[in-house]
């Protein structure tokens, strides 16, 4: 059975209703499926699921920037609702990290878990060591000679590599899989787990993705 599809929010034309069905018109179930698909595409957008703010107490640093991330390790647990058609997730993490120097290279890892804490997708990592972590430092504060670190978005992108979702360790940035041999969180509540090393997390967002090709 063919289901008429149009990117426009409208009732299918008579010709569309008879596609591949020369005798019997489109069924009510077919209409409902088409409308749900179009509505889902229109409703698809980025969701912000975590926001935090660094409070600076040093009078010399009260200019709205993060000044220290070296040695800072954070873990953010972000509950999300995964739709039944969401095969994968694009994830974006707003992070402050040192562009150079420090006792260790900053890194950020994001993993997809179910509510019980079981890993569904082992996740991906952004790291300064391999050039995948975006970091930016502005000219230093002349009064205190301290770093002025500007937050930057780290984005997984839309590339899907399902075979890496159940690997031994986190991969390079890629979309996270919602259904793997380790679990399936489609149509359920899941958790995006963000772990940092020498970096501060300010926000986490995600975008649902449908189908094999993004």
N, C-alpha and C positions, 0 to 999 in steps of 0.2 A: 504494500500500500504506500503510495506517495503522500507526503504531507506538504502542502504548500508553504513556502517560506518567503518572507519578504522582510527587508530591513526596515520597511516603513510600518508604522503602527496603524494598520487599516485592515478591514475585512478583505479576504482574498477575492479576486474577481471570479466571475463564473468560469472563465477559461482555466484559471488556476485550480479551481475546485474539481475540474474534470481531467486534470493531468494524469495520464496512465489509467484513467477510469472512464472509459467512453460511455458507459451505460449508467452507472450509479454515481451520484455525487459524493463529495467528501463526507465522511462520517463526523458526528459530533465529537467523538474522541480525537479524530484527526485535527479538527479545528482547535480543540483545547490544547493539544500538544504543541501546535504551531504558535498559539497565543502565549503559552508558557515559555516557549523558547525565546520568542521575541521580547517578552517582558523581562526575562532573565538577562538577556544581552543589554537591554536598556538600564537595568538595575545594577549591573556589574560596575564596581568602583573600588578605589582603595579604602581600606578600613584602618583607622588608627586605633591601636589596642593598648598602647602603653606610652605614657608621657611622664618624665621626671625633670626636676630642675635642680641644678647645683647651686647651693647657697654659699656665697663667698663672704667671709667675715673679716678678711684683711683689708683695712682702709685703703691701702695702696692698690688693691685689685678690684675695686668696685666700679668696673667699667663694662660689665655685662659679658665677660668672656671667662672660659675655663682656663686656669693657669697651671694646673698640675694634673697629670694623668699617669705619670710613671709609677709603676707598682700598684695601680688601682685595679682590683679585680671585682667584677660585679656579675650577678646572676639575676636575670629578669624572667619571671614566669608569666606568660601572657595568654590567658584563656581566649579561645576564639570559637566561633560556630562555623563549622565546615558544611557547605551545602551538599546535597546528594549528587550533584553534577560536577562538583569541584574535584577534578582529577589531580590538580597540582596547585601550588601556591607560589606566586612571586612575593618575595619578602624584602622589605626595606628597613634598615636600621640607621637611625641618626646617631652618630658617634663623634666624640671628641678624642683625638689621639695626637701624640707628638709626631711632628713631621720628621724630625731627626733626633738623635741622641737618646738618652734614657738607659736604664739598666737592662732592658730587654725590648725586643720588637713588639709593638702593639698587635693584638689580634682580636677578632670577634668571630664567634661561632654560633650559628643558629640551628636548632634541632626541632623536629616535630615529634611530639609525644602524645599518647592518649591520656585520658584523665587518671588512669591507674599508674602513670609514670613509665609505661612501656614505650620504648623508642620505635616509632613508625618509620621515620626517615632519619638516618644518622646525621644528616645536615651538611652544611658547607661552612667554610671558613674564609674570612678576609684577613690578610696578614700583610704587614709592612715588609716582612722578610721576602715575600715572593712578588711584591708589587701589586697586590690586589686590594689593599686597604688605602682608601683615599683619606689623606690628612692634609690640613692646612694650618700654618702658623702665620699670623700677621706680625708686623713690626712690634718689637718688644716695648713694654711699658717703660718709658724713660725714667719715671720716678722710682720704680722698684726693680727695673731690669729683669722682669719676669716674662714668661711666655704668655702669649695671647693666642689661644687655640680656638679656631672657628669650627663648629660642628659640621660634619659632612655626611651625606647619605651614602650608605653602602647598600647596593641593590643586587639581588640575585640574578636579575634578568629573566628572560622567558625560555631559555634553553632547557630542555628536559633530557636528563640522562638517568633513566629509571634504574639502570644497573648499578649506579653508585649509591642508591638510597639505602641499600642494606650492606654496604661495604664495611670494612674493619674500622675505618676512621672517616672523619668529615672530608668532603671533597672540595674542589675549587667552587666558586659561586655558580649556582644553578637553581632552577625552580625546585621546590620541595614536593615530593610525591605524597599524596594523601592515602593511597592504597598500595601496600607492598606485601611481601611475604611475611613481614613482621606484624602487620596489622592494617586495619582499614578504618579511617576516621571520617569517611564521607557520611554526611547526614548526622554528625555527632559533634559533641564539644571536644576540642583538642587543645593542646598547649604548645605555643611557640616558646622554646627555652633559649634565651640569649645569654651567652657566657663571654666575658671579656677578660683580656689580660692587658694591663697598662692602657686602658681605654674606659671612657665613661659613656653610658647609654642615655640618650635623651628621649628617644621615641622609637616605637616599633609600629610598622604598618604592613598590611598584606593585601594582595589582589588575587582573587580566585581565577583559575584558568580551567578551561574546558577542552576536552579532546586531546588527541595525540599531537597535533600541530598547534603551536601558540602563535 
